[in-house]
Amino acid sequence: MSGWRRFGLVAAMVAAACGPPSAPPQPEPPTPPAPSASLEAPTTDIGNACREQVAGLEEWLRSLEQAGLPLALSLLDEGSLLVERPGPVVNEPAPLLHVTKTAVYLDGVDVDVEQGLERELTQLIELRRNMMPESPFIQSPRCHVAIDRDVPWQRVVAVFGAASRAGVERITLLFRDSTRTVPGPPPSPIDREIERMSRGTQLRRQQIIAELLAYVYQDCPQGLRVIASMGLNPVADFKQVILDEFPAAIGACSCAPDDASLKALHWAIFGNPRPTSGITVALPARGAPAAPVVEAAADAPWSETQELFASQGDGDDETPASVELRVREPEPPAGKKAPRRTTGER
């Protein structure tokens, strides 16, 4: 699950949380937040302790981003086989393409490279162009692309081609970076429930998250509403919603949720314990001067071909180098010329 699709599921969880919870992690069942509860800030001073808690929450959330853990990257499957490569932090929101040897996932949803990927990316860009025309994403559409180390080069070329035809201008290639520290949550009273959730089926995990949302936010509908709003907005910048609105919502309910439980639940839903680094490249625009060619044999694995990008720009580069990907064809018989497949070819 994920991306804008995943947060739709979160919205459904929040809706479920507004109903009677089935098994809270404490003996006494919680009272679910009333739908009519006011989202206005409290009229009385929240006090120094709450202000410190809100400031600590802001600092913790920002530390996640600074560690290279944008929310979208939590969508990476735990079994992903990314190449290990220390490098610049990836902290810009963008759709996530996870390329495996047998499938390609756009924000967690399986799409066909030849038939569906170009269409899905085109629709995503058009949706955001209509709803957020001034967003940085629309000014220069980009994707994060995580490629398993055993993926053959011809599959990488096909993915780049589909992205280019859809209007994507930049691709940030993702790698594992185990040298970066992950600021996980502190121990909390709901850790046992979260552990139980991690061992459950997808349906059971959804049920437990709904129960925990109802429990943790039973006295803070403001926080619950912020999470729900992300699921209802298909083009929201989830990172900014979390950083800008979430701590303020906790302050608006006078820091009613337990701080450790709040962080543990946030991490369970949105966290990514696998830090990443990134290299950003630009895709050649139509009519632009010829870009440098990156070429390899069709069956060459990504663990080897990723080294071809060693001289490219980093994840924070405002003017990334433009590249054209090609499959190196076998030498043709004497007197014949082999065709070449390129990034933009169908």
C-alpha positions as CSV (number, residue, x, y, z in Angstrom):
1,M,0.0,0.0,0.0
2,S,0.9,3.6,-0.1
3,G,1.7,7.1,-1.4
4,W,-1.6,8.9,-1.7
5,R,-3.3,5.4,-1.9
6,R,-1.8,4.4,1.5
7,F,-3.1,7.5,3.2
8,G,-6.5,6.8,1.9
9,L,-6.2,3.6,4.0
10,V,-5.1,5.7,7.0
11,A,-8.3,7.8,6.6
12,A,-10.3,4.6,6.7
13,M,-8.5,3.6,9.8
14,V,-9.3,7.0,11.4
15,A,-12.9,6.5,10.5
16,A,-12.8,3.2,12.1
17,A,-11.2,4.7,15.1
18,C,-14.1,7.0,15.6
19,G,-16.3,4.0,16.2
20,P,-16.1,1.8,19.3
21,P,-12.6,0.3,19.7
22,S,-12.5,-3.5,20.1
23,A,-9.4,-4.0,22.2
24,P,-7.4,-1.1,23.5
25,P,-4.0,-1.8,25.0
26,Q,-5.2,-0.8,28.5
27,P,-7.8,-2.6,30.7
28,E,-10.4,0.2,30.5
29,P,-11.9,0.7,27.1
30,P,-11.3,4.3,25.7
31,T,-14.1,6.7,24.9
32,P,-13.8,7.5,21.1
33,P,-13.5,11.2,20.2
34,A,-16.8,12.9,19.4
35,P,-17.1,13.8,15.7
36,S,-18.3,17.3,16.7
37,A,-15.4,18.0,19.0
38,S,-13.9,21.4,18.4
39,L,-10.6,21.7,16.6
40,E,-9.9,25.2,17.9
41,A,-6.9,25.8,20.1
42,P,-7.5,25.8,23.8
43,T,-8.5,29.2,25.2
44,T,-6.3,28.7,28.2
45,D,-2.5,28.7,28.3
46,I,-1.2,25.1,27.6
47,G,1.6,25.5,30.1
48,N,5.3,25.0,29.9
49,A,5.2,21.2,30.1
50,C,3.0,21.0,27.0
51,R,5.0,23.6,25.1
52,E,8.1,21.6,25.8
53,Q,6.3,18.4,24.6
54,V,5.2,20.1,21.4
55,A,8.7,21.5,20.7
56,G,10.2,18.0,21.4
57,L,7.7,16.4,19.0
58,E,8.6,19.0,16.3
59,E,12.3,18.3,16.8
60,W,11.8,14.5,16.6
61,L,9.7,14.7,13.4
62,R,12.3,16.9,11.8
63,S,15.1,14.6,12.8
64,L,13.3,11.8,10.9
65,E,13.4,14.0,7.7
66,Q,17.0,15.0,8.3
67,A,18.0,11.3,8.6
68,G,16.7,10.8,5.1
69,L,13.4,9.2,6.1
70,P,10.6,11.0,4.1
71,L,7.2,9.5,4.6
72,A,7.0,8.1,1.1
73,L,10.1,5.9,1.6
74,S,8.3,4.0,4.4
75,L,6.5,2.3,1.4
76,L,9.5,0.4,0.5
77,D,8.9,-3.3,1.0
78,E,10.9,-4.8,3.9
79,G,12.3,-7.4,1.4
80,S,13.7,-4.8,-1.0
81,L,17.2,-5.5,-2.1
82,L,18.7,-2.0,-2.6
83,V,22.3,-1.5,-3.2
84,E,24.3,-0.2,-0.2
85,R,25.7,3.3,-1.0
86,P,26.2,6.1,1.4
87,G,25.3,9.5,0.1
88,P,23.2,12.6,0.3
89,V,19.9,12.6,2.2
90,V,16.7,12.2,0.2
91,N,14.1,14.5,1.8
92,E,11.8,15.8,-1.0
93,P,8.3,14.3,-1.4
94,A,7.8,12.5,-4.7
95,P,6.1,9.3,-6.0
96,L,8.0,6.2,-5.3
97,L,8.8,3.6,-7.9
98,H,10.1,0.3,-6.5
99,V,11.6,-1.8,-9.3
100,T,12.1,-5.5,-8.7
101,K,13.2,-8.3,-11.0
102,T,9.6,-9.4,-11.5
103,A,7.4,-6.3,-10.8
104,V,7.3,-2.5,-10.6
105,Y,5.3,-0.8,-7.8
106,L,4.2,2.8,-8.0
107,D,3.6,3.9,-4.4
108,G,3.1,0.3,-3.4
109,V,0.7,-0.7,-6.2
110,D,1.8,-3.2,-8.8
111,V,1.8,-1.6,-12.3
112,D,2.8,-3.0,-15.7
113,V,5.9,-1.3,-17.1
114,E,4.8,-1.6,-20.7
115,Q,1.1,-0.9,-20.3
116,G,0.3,0.9,-17.0
117,L,3.3,2.8,-15.7
118,E,3.3,5.7,-18.2
119,R,-0.5,6.1,-17.9
120,E,-0.4,6.1,-14.0
121,L,2.4,8.6,-13.9
122,T,0.7,10.8,-16.5
123,Q,-2.5,10.8,-14.5
124,L,-0.7,11.6,-11.2
125,I,1.1,14.6,-12.8
126,E,-2.2,15.9,-14.3
127,L,-4.0,15.5,-11.0
128,R,-1.4,17.5,-9.2
129,R,-1.2,20.1,-11.9
130,N,-4.9,20.7,-11.6
131,M,-5.0,20.9,-7.8
132,M,-1.5,22.3,-7.0
133,P,-0.2,24.1,-10.1
134,E,2.4,26.1,-8.1
135,S,3.9,23.1,-6.3
136,P,7.6,22.3,-6.8
137,F,6.6,18.8,-8.0
138,I,4.7,20.4,-11.0
139,Q,7.4,22.9,-11.7
140,S,9.7,19.9,-12.2
141,P,8.0,16.5,-12.0
142,R,10.2,14.0,-10.3
143,C,10.1,10.4,-9.0
144,H,12.1,8.4,-6.4
145,V,13.2,5.1,-8.0
146,A,14.4,2.3,-5.8
147,I,15.9,-0.6,-7.8
148,D,16.7,-4.0,-6.4
149,R,20.3,-5.1,-7.0
150,D,19.4,-8.0,-9.2
151,V,17.2,-6.0,-11.7
152,P,18.6,-6.3,-15.3
153,W,19.6,-3.2,-17.1
154,Q,16.9,-3.5,-19.8
155,R,14.2,-3.2,-17.1
156,V,15.8,-0.1,-15.7
157,V,15.9,1.4,-19.2
158,A,12.2,0.5,-19.7
159,V,11.2,2.3,-16.4
160,F,13.2,5.4,-17.3
161,G,11.5,5.4,-20.7
162,A,8.0,5.2,-19.3
163,A,8.7,8.0,-16.8
164,S,10.1,10.2,-19.5
165,R,7.1,9.8,-21.7
166,A,4.8,10.5,-18.8
167,G,6.5,13.9,-18.3
168,V,8.8,13.1,-15.4
169,E,11.8,15.4,-15.6
170,R,14.0,14.1,-12.7
171,I,14.6,10.8,-11.1
172,T,16.3,10.3,-7.8
173,L,17.9,6.8,-7.6
174,L,17.6,5.4,-4.0
175,F,20.2,3.4,-2.2
176,R,20.5,2.0,1.3
177,D,22.7,4.0,3.7
178,S,23.2,2.0,6.9
179,T,25.8,4.6,8.1
180,R,22.9,7.0,8.9
181,T,21.4,6.9,12.4
182,V,17.7,6.2,12.6
183,P,15.9,8.3,15.4
184,G,13.3,5.7,16.3
185,P,10.6,6.2,19.0
186,P,11.2,5.9,22.7
187,P,9.7,2.9,24.7
188,S,6.0,3.3,25.1
189,P,3.0,1.7,26.8
190,I,1.7,0.5,23.5
191,D,4.8,-1.3,22.3
192,R,3.3,-4.8,23.0
193,E,0.3,-3.9,20.8
194,I,2.6,-2.6,18.0
195,E,4.6,-5.8,18.2
196,R,1.4,-7.8,17.9
197,M,0.5,-5.7,14.9
198,S,3.8,-6.4,13.1
199,R,3.1,-10.1,13.3
200,G,-0.5,-10.0,12.0
201,T,-2.1,-10.2,8.6
202,Q,-2.7,-7.0,6.7
203,L,-6.4,-7.0,7.8
204,R,-5.4,-7.6,11.4
205,R,-2.8,-4.8,11.2
206,Q,-5.4,-2.4,10.0
207,Q,-7.7,-3.4,12.9
208,I,-5.0,-2.9,15.5
209,I,-4.0,0.5,14.1
210,A,-7.6,1.6,14.2
211,E,-7.8,0.5,17.8
212,L,-4.5,2.3,18.7
213,L,-5.6,5.5,17.0
214,A,-8.8,5.5,19.0
215,Y,-6.9,4.8,22.2
216,V,-4.0,7.2,21.8
217,Y,-6.1,10.1,20.4
218,Q,-9.2,9.5,22.6
219,D,-8.8,12.9,24.2
220,C,-7.3,14.7,21.1
221,P,-9.6,14.7,18.1
222,Q,-7.4,17.5,16.7
223,G,-4.5,15.1,16.1
224,L,-6.9,12.5,14.7
225,R,-8.3,15.0,12.2
226,V,-4.9,16.0,10.9
227,I,-4.1,12.3,10.1
228,A,-7.6,11.9,8.5
229,S,-7.1,15.0,6.4
230,M,-4.0,13.5,4.8
231,G,-5.9,10.5,3.6
232,L,-8.7,12.6,2.2
233,N,-6.3,14.8,0.1
234,P,-4.9,12.9,-2.8
235,V,-2.2,15.5,-3.5
236,A,-1.2,16.6,-0.1
237,D,2.4,17.2,0.8
238,F,2.3,14.7,3.6
239,K,5.7,15.7,5.0
240,Q,4.6,19.3,5.4
241,V,1.3,18.4,6.8
242,I,3.0,16.3,9.5
243,L,5.7,18.9,10.2
244,D,3.5,22.0,10.1
245,E,0.1,20.9,11.5
246,F,0.6,17.8,13.6
247,P,2.5,19.3,16.6
248,A,0.2,22.3,16.6
249,A,-2.8,19.9,16.8
250,I,-1.3,18.2,19.8
251,G,-0.8,21.5,21.5
252,A,-4.4,22.4,20.7
253,C,-5.6,19.5,22.8
254,S,-3.3,20.5,25.6
255,C,-0.9,17.5,24.9
256,A,-3.6,15.0,26.0
257,P,-1.9,12.0,24.2
258,D,0.9,10.2,25.9
259,D,4.0,11.5,24.2
260,A,5.8,8.2,23.9
261,S,2.7,6.4,22.7
262,L,2.1,9.1,20.1
263,K,5.6,8.8,18.7
264,A,5.4,5.0,18.7
265,L,2.1,5.0,16.8
266,H,3.4,7.6,14.3
267,W,6.5,5.5,13.7
268,A,4.4,2.3,13.3
269,I,2.2,3.9,10.6
270,F,4.7,6.3,8.8
271,G,8.2,5.3,9.9
272,N,11.0,3.9,7.8
273,P,13.7,2.1,9.7
274,R,15.8,1.8,6.5
275,P,17.7,5.1,5.8
276,T,18.3,5.9,2.2
277,S,20.6,8.1,0.1
278,G,20.0,9.4,-3.4
279,I,21.5,10.4,-6.7
280,T,19.4,12.7,-8.9
281,V,19.6,12.7,-12.7
282,A,17.6,14.6,-15.3
283,L,15.8,13.0,-18.1
284,P,16.5,14.5,-21.6
285,A,13.7,16.8,-22.8
286,R,12.4,16.7,-26.3
287,G,14.4,18.9,-28.6
288,A,17.1,19.4,-26.0
289,P,20.8,18.8,-26.9
290,A,21.9,15.2,-26.9
291,A,22.5,14.0,-23.3
292,P,25.5,11.8,-22.3
293,V,24.7,8.2,-22.9
294,V,24.7,5.6,-20.1
295,E,24.8,2.2,-21.7
296,A,25.1,-1.4,-20.6
297,A,24.3,-5.0,-21.6
298,A,20.6,-5.9,-21.4
299,D,21.1,-8.5,-18.6
300,A,23.7,-6.6,-16.6
301,P,22.4,-6.4,-12.9
302,W,21.8,-3.1,-11.2
303,S,24.4,-4.0,-8.6
304,E,27.0,-3.4,-11.4
305,T,25.3,-0.8,-13.6
306,Q,24.5,1.6,-10.7
307,E,28.2,2.4,-10.7
308,L,27.7,4.1,-14.1
309,F,26.0,6.9,-12.2
310,A,28.9,7.5,-9.8
311,S,29.7,10.9,-11.4
312,Q,26.1,12.2,-11.5
313,G,24.6,14.8,-9.3
314,D,23.5,14.2,-5.7
315,G,20.0,14.3,-4.1
316,D,20.2,18.0,-3.3
317,D,21.5,19.1,-6.7
318,E,19.4,21.8,-8.3
319,T,20.8,21.2,-11.7
320,P,21.3,17.5,-12.1
321,A,23.1,16.1,-15.0
322,S,21.0,14.9,-17.9
323,V,21.5,11.3,-19.0
324,E,20.1,9.0,-21.7
325,L,19.9,5.3,-21.0
326,R,20.5,2.7,-23.6
327,V,20.8,-1.1,-23.9
328,R,24.0,-2.2,-25.5
329,E,23.0,-4.7,-28.2
330,P,25.2,-7.7,-29.0
331,E,27.5,-7.2,-31.9
332,P,25.6,-7.8,-35.1
333,P,26.8,-10.0,-37.9
334,A,29.2,-8.4,-40.4
335,G,27.4,-5.9,-42.6
336,K,24.4,-5.4,-40.3
337,K,23.6,-2.7,-37.9
338,A,21.9,-3.4,-34.6
339,P,19.0,-1.2,-33.4
340,R,19.3,0.6,-30.1
341,R,16.7,0.9,-27.4
342,T,16.8,4.2,-25.5
343,T,15.2,5.9,-22.6
344,G,12.3,7.5,-24.5
345,E,11.6,4.6,-26.8
346,R,8.3,2.7,-26.6
